[in-house]
Amino acid sequence: MSNTNHVILETIHRHDLGVIICKSCNEVIATLPTDGYKKFYSLCDSLNCRDTNKGAIKQ
């Protein structure tokens, strides 16, 4: 489930339909100008997310 309710709508540009979401904590990292709605996953800069991902890779 996405955790995007706290996103300030003024920061999302009118044509930015692409969203980059942290795959660990579901925070919106950034938006992208795309032709349609697109969802991309990456890791945010949080140390918790980076450490969690390192642990998942080792197992």
PDB file with one MODEL, atoms N, CA, C and O in Angstrom:
MODEL        1
ATOM      1  N   MET A   1       0.847  -1.174   0.000  1.00  0.00           N
ATOM      2  CA  MET A   1       0.000   0.000   0.000  1.00  0.00           C
ATOM      3  C   MET A   1       0.892   1.236   0.000  1.00  0.00           C
ATOM      4  O   MET A   1       1.882   1.297   0.730  1.00  0.00           O
ATOM      5  N   SER A   2       0.548   2.187  -0.796  1.00  0.00           N
ATOM      6  CA  SER A   2       1.352   3.396  -0.909  1.00  0.00           C
ATOM      7  C   SER A   2       1.111   4.333   0.267  1.00  0.00           C
ATOM      8  O   SER A   2       0.017   4.374   0.829  1.00  0.00           O
ATOM      9  N   ASN A   3       2.130   5.073   0.625  1.00  0.00           N
ATOM     10  CA  ASN A   3       2.076   5.982   1.759  1.00  0.00           C
ATOM     11  C   ASN A   3       2.206   7.416   1.253  1.00  0.00           C
ATOM     12  O   ASN A   3       3.076   8.158   1.710  1.00  0.00           O
ATOM     13  N   THR A   4       1.342   7.814   0.308  1.00  0.00           N
ATOM     14  CA  THR A   4       1.488   9.109  -0.361  1.00  0.00           C
ATOM     15  C   THR A   4       0.489  10.159   0.105  1.00  0.00           C
ATOM     16  O   THR A   4       0.396  11.217  -0.518  1.00  0.00           O
ATOM     17  N   ASN A   5      -0.253   9.913   1.165  1.00  0.00           N
ATOM     18  CA  ASN A   5      -1.262  10.872   1.606  1.00  0.00           C
ATOM     19  C   ASN A   5      -0.669  12.178   2.086  1.00  0.00           C
ATOM     20  O   ASN A   5      -1.346  13.206   2.055  1.00  0.00           O
ATOM     21  N   HIS A   6       0.580  12.167   2.530  1.00  0.00           N
ATOM     22  CA  HIS A   6       1.207  13.363   3.078  1.00  0.00           C
ATOM     23  C   HIS A   6       1.892  14.213   2.016  1.00  0.00           C
ATOM     24  O   HIS A   6       2.440  15.265   2.345  1.00  0.00           O
ATOM     25  N   VAL A   7       1.880  13.792   0.751  1.00  0.00           N
ATOM     26  CA  VAL A   7       2.562  14.539  -0.306  1.00  0.00           C
ATOM     27  C   VAL A   7       1.856  15.871  -0.521  1.00  0.00           C
ATOM     28  O   VAL A   7       0.633  15.928  -0.653  1.00  0.00           O
ATOM     29  N   ILE A   8       2.642  16.937  -0.552  1.00  0.00           N
ATOM     30  CA  ILE A   8       2.074  18.263  -0.803  1.00  0.00           C
ATOM     31  C   ILE A   8       1.806  18.387  -2.296  1.00  0.00           C
ATOM     32  O   ILE A   8       2.735  18.317  -3.100  1.00  0.00           O
ATOM     33  N   LEU A   9       0.563  18.570  -2.669  1.00  0.00           N
ATOM     34  CA  LEU A   9       0.177  18.561  -4.070  1.00  0.00           C
ATOM     35  C   LEU A   9       0.788  19.699  -4.874  1.00  0.00           C
ATOM     36  O   LEU A   9       0.933  19.575  -6.090  1.00  0.00           O
ATOM     37  N   GLU A  10       1.150  20.803  -4.231  1.00  0.00           N
ATOM     38  CA  GLU A  10       1.751  21.907  -4.968  1.00  0.00           C
ATOM     39  C   GLU A  10       3.119  21.538  -5.518  1.00  0.00           C
ATOM     40  O   GLU A  10       3.567  22.137  -6.496  1.00  0.00           O
ATOM     41  N   THR A  11       3.788  20.575  -4.918  1.00  0.00           N
ATOM     42  CA  THR A  11       5.119  20.196  -5.391  1.00  0.00           C
ATOM     43  C   THR A  11       5.059  19.281  -6.600  1.00  0.00           C
ATOM     44  O   THR A  11       6.064  19.109  -7.290  1.00  0.00           O
ATOM     45  N   ILE A  12       3.913  18.693  -6.869  1.00  0.00           N
ATOM     46  CA  ILE A  12       3.760  17.832  -8.040  1.00  0.00           C
ATOM     47  C   ILE A  12       3.313  18.698  -9.207  1.00  0.00           C
ATOM     48  O   ILE A  12       2.263  19.338  -9.148  1.00  0.00           O
ATOM     49  N   HIS A  13       4.103  18.717 -10.252  1.00  0.00           N
ATOM     50  CA  HIS A  13       3.784  19.541 -11.407  1.00  0.00           C
ATOM     51  C   HIS A  13       2.586  18.963 -12.150  1.00  0.00           C
ATOM     52  O   HIS A  13       2.268  17.782 -12.013  1.00  0.00           O
ATOM     53  N   ARG A  14       1.939  19.789 -12.920  1.00  0.00           N
ATOM     54  CA  ARG A  14       0.707  19.413 -13.592  1.00  0.00           C
ATOM     55  C   ARG A  14       0.881  18.215 -14.519  1.00  0.00           C
ATOM     56  O   ARG A  14      -0.027  17.390 -14.623  1.00  0.00           O
ATOM     57  N   HIS A  15       2.015  18.099 -15.190  1.00  0.00           N
ATOM     58  CA  HIS A  15       2.212  17.017 -16.155  1.00  0.00           C
ATOM     59  C   HIS A  15       3.131  15.919 -15.649  1.00  0.00           C
ATOM     60  O   HIS A  15       3.544  15.053 -16.421  1.00  0.00           O
ATOM     61  N   ASP A  16       3.452  15.941 -14.384  1.00  0.00           N
ATOM     62  CA  ASP A  16       4.300  14.899 -13.816  1.00  0.00           C
ATOM     63  C   ASP A  16       3.436  13.726 -13.380  1.00  0.00           C
ATOM     64  O   ASP A  16       2.998  13.649 -12.232  1.00  0.00           O
ATOM     65  N   LEU A  17       3.201  12.824 -14.307  1.00  0.00           N
ATOM     66  CA  LEU A  17       2.367  11.664 -14.007  1.00  0.00           C
ATOM     67  C   LEU A  17       3.195  10.451 -13.606  1.00  0.00           C
ATOM     68  O   LEU A  17       2.641   9.449 -13.154  1.00  0.00           O
ATOM     69  N   GLY A  18       4.501  10.527 -13.762  1.00  0.00           N
ATOM     70  CA  GLY A  18       5.381   9.455 -13.325  1.00  0.00           C
ATOM     71  C   GLY A  18       5.775   9.669 -11.868  1.00  0.00           C
ATOM     72  O   GLY A  18       6.079  10.791 -11.463  1.00  0.00           O
ATOM     73  N   VAL A  19       5.770   8.612 -11.093  1.00  0.00           N
ATOM     74  CA  VAL A  19       6.083   8.711  -9.675  1.00  0.00           C
ATOM     75  C   VAL A  19       7.187   7.710  -9.352  1.00  0.00           C
ATOM     76  O   VAL A  19       7.117   6.552  -9.763  1.00  0.00           O
ATOM     77  N   ILE A  20       8.213   8.157  -8.612  1.00  0.00           N
ATOM     78  CA  ILE A  20       9.260   7.263  -8.126  1.00  0.00           C
ATOM     79  C   ILE A  20       9.000   7.032  -6.644  1.00  0.00           C
ATOM     80  O   ILE A  20       8.953   7.979  -5.859  1.00  0.00           O
ATOM     81  N   ILE A  21       8.831   5.769  -6.268  1.00  0.00           N
ATOM     82  CA  ILE A  21       8.459   5.390  -4.906  1.00  0.00           C
ATOM     83  C   ILE A  21       9.560   4.523  -4.314  1.00  0.00           C
ATOM     84  O   ILE A  21      10.116   3.662  -4.994  1.00  0.00           O
ATOM     85  N   CYS A  22       9.867   4.752  -3.058  1.00  0.00           N
ATOM     86  CA  CYS A  22      10.840   3.905  -2.363  1.00  0.00           C
ATOM     87  C   CYS A  22      10.228   2.519  -2.164  1.00  0.00           C
ATOM     88  O   CYS A  22       9.130   2.388  -1.624  1.00  0.00           O
ATOM     89  N   LYS A  23      10.947   1.491  -2.605  1.00  0.00           N
ATOM     90  CA  LYS A  23      10.400   0.139  -2.501  1.00  0.00           C
ATOM     91  C   LYS A  23      10.448  -0.412  -1.085  1.00  0.00           C
ATOM     92  O   LYS A  23       9.866  -1.460  -0.807  1.00  0.00           O
ATOM     93  N   SER A  24      11.130   0.280  -0.194  1.00  0.00           N
ATOM     94  CA  SER A  24      11.220  -0.179   1.188  1.00  0.00           C
ATOM     95  C   SER A  24      10.181   0.488   2.088  1.00  0.00           C
ATOM     96  O   SER A  24       9.490  -0.194   2.845  1.00  0.00           O
ATOM     97  N   CYS A  25      10.063   1.835   2.011  1.00  0.00           N
ATOM     98  CA  CYS A  25       9.167   2.548   2.925  1.00  0.00           C
ATOM     99  C   CYS A  25       7.960   3.189   2.229  1.00  0.00           C
ATOM    100  O   CYS A  25       7.131   3.809   2.894  1.00  0.00           O
ATOM    101  N   ASN A  26       7.850   3.053   0.915  1.00  0.00           N
ATOM    102  CA  ASN A  26       6.731   3.574   0.120  1.00  0.00           C
ATOM    103  C   ASN A  26       6.620   5.092   0.117  1.00  0.00           C
ATOM    104  O   ASN A  26       5.543   5.623  -0.155  1.00  0.00           O
ATOM    105  N   GLU A  27       7.704   5.806   0.412  1.00  0.00           N
ATOM    106  CA  GLU A  27       7.708   7.267   0.337  1.00  0.00           C
ATOM    107  C   GLU A  27       7.872   7.691  -1.118  1.00  0.00           C
ATOM    108  O   GLU A  27       8.576   7.032  -1.883  1.00  0.00           O
ATOM    109  N   VAL A  28       7.226   8.785  -1.502  1.00  0.00           N
ATOM    110  CA  VAL A  28       7.408   9.336  -2.838  1.00  0.00           C
ATOM    111  C   VAL A  28       8.752  10.051  -2.861  1.00  0.00           C
ATOM    112  O   VAL A  28       8.980  10.983  -2.089  1.00  0.00           O
ATOM    113  N   ILE A  29       9.641   9.612  -3.748  1.00  0.00           N
ATOM    114  CA  ILE A  29      10.970  10.199  -3.869  1.00  0.00           C
ATOM    115  C   ILE A  29      10.936  11.388  -4.817  1.00  0.00           C
ATOM    116  O   ILE A  29      11.500  12.439  -4.514  1.00  0.00           O
ATOM    117  N   ALA A  30      10.282  11.233  -5.960  1.00  0.00           N
ATOM    118  CA  ALA A  30      10.235  12.297  -6.963  1.00  0.00           C
ATOM    119  C   ALA A  30       9.115  12.025  -7.948  1.00  0.00           C
ATOM    120  O   ALA A  30       8.513  10.951  -7.942  1.00  0.00           O
ATOM    121  N   THR A  31       8.843  13.002  -8.788  1.00  0.00           N
ATOM    122  CA  THR A  31       7.894  12.836  -9.884  1.00  0.00           C
ATOM    123  C   THR A  31       8.621  13.087 -11.194  1.00  0.00           C
ATOM    124  O   THR A  31       9.646  13.767 -11.226  1.00  0.00           O
ATOM    125  N   LEU A  32       8.083  12.534 -12.271  1.00  0.00           N
ATOM    126  CA  LEU A  32       8.686  12.660 -13.589  1.00  0.00           C
ATOM    127  C   LEU A  32       7.640  13.092 -14.604  1.00  0.00           C
ATOM    128  O   LEU A  32       6.478  12.698 -14.498  1.00  0.00           O
ATOM    129  N   PRO A  33       8.031  13.894 -15.583  1.00  0.00           N
ATOM    130  CA  PRO A  33       7.092  14.241 -16.650  1.00  0.00           C
ATOM    131  C   PRO A  33       6.958  13.062 -17.620  1.00  0.00           C
ATOM    132  O   PRO A  33       7.900  12.749 -18.348  1.00  0.00           O
ATOM    133  N   THR A  34       5.813  12.418 -17.633  1.00  0.00           N
ATOM    134  CA  THR A  34       5.562  11.286 -18.524  1.00  0.00           C
ATOM    135  C   THR A  34       4.249  11.505 -19.256  1.00  0.00           C
ATOM    136  O   THR A  34       3.440  12.348 -18.867  1.00  0.00           O
ATOM    137  N   ASP A  35       4.045  10.735 -20.326  1.00  0.00           N
ATOM    138  CA  ASP A  35       2.815  10.853 -21.113  1.00  0.00           C
ATOM    139  C   ASP A  35       1.622  10.227 -20.413  1.00  0.00           C
ATOM    140  O   ASP A  35       0.485  10.629 -20.660  1.00  0.00           O
ATOM    141  N   GLY A  36       1.851   9.272 -19.564  1.00  0.00           N
ATOM    142  CA  GLY A  36       0.780   8.607 -18.834  1.00  0.00           C
ATOM    143  C   GLY A  36       1.248   8.270 -17.434  1.00  0.00           C
ATOM    144  O   GLY A  36       2.405   8.493 -17.080  1.00  0.00           O
ATOM    145  N   TYR A  37       0.338   7.731 -16.644  1.00  0.00           N
ATOM    146  CA  TYR A  37       0.687   7.371 -15.269  1.00  0.00           C
ATOM    147  C   TYR A  37       1.665   6.216 -15.281  1.00  0.00           C
ATOM    148  O   TYR A  37       1.382   5.168 -15.862  1.00  0.00           O
ATOM    149  N   LYS A  38       2.816   6.395 -14.644  1.00  0.00           N
ATOM    150  CA  LYS A  38       3.824   5.354 -14.537  1.00  0.00           C
ATOM    151  C   LYS A  38       4.371   5.347 -13.117  1.00  0.00           C
ATOM    152  O   LYS A  38       4.541   6.399 -12.500  1.00  0.00           O
ATOM    153  N   LYS A  39       4.645   4.152 -12.605  1.00  0.00           N
ATOM    154  CA  LYS A  39       5.158   3.989 -11.247  1.00  0.00           C
ATOM    155  C   LYS A  39       6.518   3.294 -11.322  1.00  0.00           C
ATOM    156  O   LYS A  39       6.639   2.205 -11.882  1.00  0.00           O
ATOM    157  N   PHE A  40       7.539   3.937 -10.750  1.00  0.00           N
ATOM    158  CA  PHE A  40       8.885   3.389 -10.713  1.00  0.00           C
ATOM    159  C   PHE A  40       9.277   3.176  -9.254  1.00  0.00           C
ATOM    160  O   PHE A  40       8.841   3.913  -8.369  1.00  0.00           O
ATOM    161  N   TYR A  41      10.098   2.166  -9.017  1.00  0.00           N
ATOM    162  CA  TYR A  41      10.554   1.881  -7.658  1.00  0.00           C
ATOM    163  C   TYR A  41      12.064   2.034  -7.570  1.00  0.00           C
ATOM    164  O   TYR A  41      12.793   1.653  -8.486  1.00  0.00           O
ATOM    165  N   SER A  42      12.520   2.590  -6.467  1.00  0.00           N
ATOM    166  CA  SER A  42      13.932   2.768  -6.179  1.00  0.00           C
ATOM    167  C   SER A  42      14.080   2.774  -4.664  1.00  0.00           C
ATOM    168  O   SER A  42      13.137   2.425  -3.954  1.00  0.00           O
ATOM    169  N   LEU A  43      15.237   3.160  -4.159  1.00  0.00           N
ATOM    170  CA  LEU A  43      15.445   3.304  -2.719  1.00  0.00           C
ATOM    171  C   LEU A  43      15.672   4.765  -2.398  1.00  0.00           C
ATOM    172  O   LEU A  43      16.369   5.468  -3.130  1.00  0.00           O
ATOM    173  N   CYS A  44      15.082   5.225  -1.305  1.00  0.00           N
ATOM    174  CA  CYS A  44      15.305   6.600  -0.872  1.00  0.00           C
ATOM    175  C   CYS A  44      16.650   6.680  -0.146  1.00  0.00           C
ATOM    176  O   CYS A  44      17.328   5.665   0.012  1.00  0.00           O
ATOM    177  N   ASP A  45      17.032   7.862   0.288  1.00  0.00           N
ATOM    178  CA  ASP A  45      18.327   8.069   0.937  1.00  0.00           C
ATOM    179  C   ASP A  45      18.324   7.730   2.427  1.00  0.00           C
ATOM    180  O   ASP A  45      19.337   7.923   3.098  1.00  0.00           O
ATOM    181  N   SER A  46      17.229   7.239   2.946  1.00  0.00           N
ATOM    182  CA  SER A  46      17.147   6.879   4.355  1.00  0.00           C
ATOM    183  C   SER A  46      18.088   5.711   4.666  1.00  0.00           C
ATOM    184  O   SER A  46      18.154   4.736   3.917  1.00  0.00           O
ATOM    185  N   LEU A  47      18.805   5.824   5.770  1.00  0.00           N
ATOM    186  CA  LEU A  47      19.713   4.746   6.169  1.00  0.00           C
ATOM    187  C   LEU A  47      18.965   3.454   6.481  1.00  0.00           C
ATOM    188  O   LEU A  47      19.472   2.362   6.227  1.00  0.00           O
ATOM    189  N   ASN A  48      17.765   3.578   7.028  1.00  0.00           N
ATOM    190  CA  ASN A  48      16.967   2.381   7.335  1.00  0.00           C
ATOM    191  C   ASN A  48      16.639   1.602   6.072  1.00  0.00           C
ATOM    192  O   ASN A  48      16.725   0.374   6.057  1.00  0.00           O
ATOM    193  N   CYS A  49      16.266   2.304   5.023  1.00  0.00           N
ATOM    194  CA  CYS A  49      15.913   1.639   3.763  1.00  0.00           C
ATOM    195  C   CYS A  49      17.139   1.010   3.121  1.00  0.00           C
ATOM    196  O   CYS A  49      17.066  -0.101   2.596  1.00  0.00           O
ATOM    197  N   ARG A  50      18.263   1.711   3.159  1.00  0.00           N
ATOM    198  CA  ARG A  50      19.504   1.178   2.575  1.00  0.00           C
ATOM    199  C   ARG A  50      19.964  -0.064   3.344  1.00  0.00           C
ATOM    200  O   ARG A  50      20.357  -1.057   2.732  1.00  0.00           O
ATOM    201  N   ASP A  51      19.917  -0.015   4.673  1.00  0.00           N
ATOM    202  CA  ASP A  51      20.349  -1.169   5.479  1.00  0.00           C
ATOM    203  C   ASP A  51      19.412  -2.343   5.312  1.00  0.00           C
ATOM    204  O   ASP A  51      19.866  -3.486   5.262  1.00  0.00           O
ATOM    205  N   THR A  52      18.117  -2.095   5.225  1.00  0.00           N
ATOM    206  CA  THR A  52      17.140  -3.156   5.030  1.00  0.00           C
ATOM    207  C   THR A  52      17.374  -3.854   3.705  1.00  0.00           C
ATOM    208  O   THR A  52      17.295  -5.080   3.625  1.00  0.00           O
ATOM    209  N   ASN A  53      17.660  -3.087   2.671  1.00  0.00           N
ATOM    210  CA  ASN A  53      17.896  -3.671   1.347  1.00  0.00           C
ATOM    211  C   ASN A  53      19.190  -4.478   1.336  1.00  0.00           C
ATOM    212  O   ASN A  53      19.244  -5.526   0.694  1.00  0.00           O
ATOM    213  N   LYS A  54      20.222  -4.026   2.021  1.00  0.00           N
ATOM    214  CA  LYS A  54      21.470  -4.793   2.102  1.00  0.00           C
ATOM    215  C   LYS A  54      21.229  -6.145   2.760  1.00  0.00           C
ATOM    216  O   LYS A  54      21.779  -7.154   2.318  1.00  0.00           O
ATOM    217  N   GLY A  55      20.408  -6.179   3.818  1.00  0.00           N
ATOM    218  CA  GLY A  55      20.094  -7.415   4.502  1.00  0.00           C
ATOM    219  C   GLY A  55      19.308  -8.365   3.622  1.00  0.00           C
ATOM    220  O   GLY A  55      19.501  -9.579   3.699  1.00  0.00           O
ATOM    221  N   ALA A  56      18.434  -7.843   2.794  1.00  0.00           N
ATOM    222  CA  ALA A  56      17.623  -8.680   1.912  1.00  0.00           C
ATOM    223  C   ALA A  56      18.478  -9.303   0.809  1.00  0.00           C
ATOM    224  O   ALA A  56      18.213 -10.430   0.389  1.00  0.00           O
ATOM    225  N   ILE A  57      19.487  -8.595   0.342  1.00  0.00           N
ATOM    226  CA  ILE A  57      20.339  -9.103  -0.725  1.00  0.00           C
ATOM    227  C   ILE A  57      21.224 -10.242  -0.224  1.00  0.00           C
ATOM    228  O   ILE A  57      21.451 -11.206  -0.955  1.00  0.00           O
ATOM    229  N   LYS A  58      21.726 -10.152   1.001  1.00  0.00           N
ATOM    230  CA  LYS A  58      22.624 -11.160   1.553  1.00  0.00           C
ATOM    231  C   LYS A  58      21.919 -12.492   1.798  1.00  0.00           C
ATOM    232  O   LYS A  58      22.552 -13.545   1.727  1.00  0.00           O
ATOM    233  N   GLN A  59      20.638 -12.461   2.080  1.00  0.00           N
ATOM    234  CA  GLN A  59      19.918 -13.694   2.422  1.00  0.00           C
ATOM    235  C   GLN A  59      19.563 -14.438   1.226  1.00  0.00           C
ATOM    236  O   GLN A  59      18.952 -15.503   1.320  1.00  0.00           O
TER     237      GLN A  59
ENDMDL
END
